[in-house]
Amino acid sequence: MKTARLIVAASEQDANLLYATGLFAPDAYIYFAVAGRQYVVMSDLEIDRARRQARVDRVLSLSRYQKKYGVRALGDLLPKLLREFGVGIVEVPANFPIGLAKRLRGFQVKVIPDPFFPAREIKSALEQRQLTAALRLAEEGLRAGLDVVRLSRIGRDRYLYWQRQRLTSEHVQGVINAAIASRGGSAAHTIVAGGNQGCDPHETGHGPLRAHQPIIFDIFPRDLKTGYWGDITRTIVRGRASDRVRTMFALVAKGQDLAIQQLRAGVDGQTVHGAVRSLFDQQGFTTGRHQGRMQGFFHGTGHGVGLEIHEVPRIAPVPAILQVGQVVTVEPGLYYPGTGGVRLEDVVVITARGCRNLTRFPKFLEI
């Protein structure tokens, strides 16, 4: 009785399937690995492209197997296909469709907790180049967005104006996303959050932007050629920043530098996060709930990035021993309603003696 690893999904949305096959497809297809060989089952629409692009040993015809067994649905085909290959035990990822799992009666189905492919954590030299290319997309988008803010006019009402209209978060987001799209990437939920909106780290931002207030730009596009993600955050002020915002910016930059200095193989990400949190506390920028909402530094220092925008490891209040070849963000931040938020984010590769920063974009506060 053989054991097979099985995924049925659309690889445009499923990082494990894309990692296994290297083949982008918008519709679900079958991948299985048995006896040291990898297979995909493809429709007539995709079979020729799959034979050129998929990193598998053999591409099988879906229509041929449907005709052979007199079935149409993937759920009806799966048991017959697996039995033909002598499979009795099936290993599936945690997100495997329950409806398909119920069709595998007679098989021993084992759910493999993440990571389904542990090797995904360690990025090869090729993957590091692909991640860097995605990061460059993010930087180009950021550059385009900042150019609009830089050229905006500060009105007497302290709003920013662009082409005689108040400049909005939505307009800047559109400029950023369009710049990324023109270079082969896709960006969604791009953050351009000014003032108090920046105090919610995942608030995308909306409405008119004001001068002399911090504006958080957080841009995380996907390279449509490879599926890898980039991620960058910068905080700027159009005009003059308050003394408190300048102090926060300098301290966040110091916290990021501290984390980058400590990151290396064998270090626990929890320790690195704790060091940044302690630095902020020591400087009087404490974290906690005030008047019903969180303030201070209340998210992780970083996360893995690859074929998903958020991957393991986490640099956060959970144990995570770092390994050579992991790629992580470093993004401390401080958030205080009434002042606004400040966050800075770079992407680094973990090495034996430290880390290598893939991010090129400079850090500055006022423009």
RAJO-V82377 format. One line per field, one symbol per residue. ss: DSSP state (A for helix, B for strand, O for the rest). phi: phi as a letter, one per 20 degrees, with the letter a starting at -180 (. if undefined). A space follows every 50 residues. Layout:
ss: ???
phi: ???
This chain:
ss: OBBBBBBBBOOOOOAAAAAAAOOOOOOOBBBBBBOOBBBBBBOOOOAAAA AAAOOOOBBBBAAAAAAAAOOOOAAAAAAAAAAAOOBBBBBBBOOOOAAA AAOOOOOBBBBBOOOOOAAAAOOOAAAAAAAAAAAAAAAAAAAAAAAAAA AOBBOOOOBBBBOOBBOBAAAAAAAAAAAAAOOOBBOOOOBBBBAAAAAO OOOOOOOBOBOOOBBBBBBOOBBOOOOOBOOBBBBBBOOOOOAAAAAAAA AAAAAAAAAAAAOOOOOBAAAAAAAAAAAAAAOOOOOBBBOOBBBBOOOO OBBBOOOOOOBBBBBOOOOOBOOOOOBBBBOOBBBBOOOBBBBOBBBBBB OOOOBBBOOOOOOOOBO
phi: .edcecccaeffddffffffdmdfbedfbecbcblmcdccdcfgfdffff fedfecfbddefffffffdmcdfffffggffffgemecccdcffefffff fffefndeddeefgefdgfffdefgfffffffffffgfffffgfffffff efdeefemeecclmdffdgfffgfffffffffdndccblgecddlfgffd gdffnbnfedfmcfcedccbedffedneddbbccccceodffgfffffff fffffffffffefagneegfffffffgfgfffendedreclncfbndccf fabfbafcfccfeddbfcfaffcgnfdcecbfbcbcgndodcbcbcdcdf cfdrbdeeedffdbdec
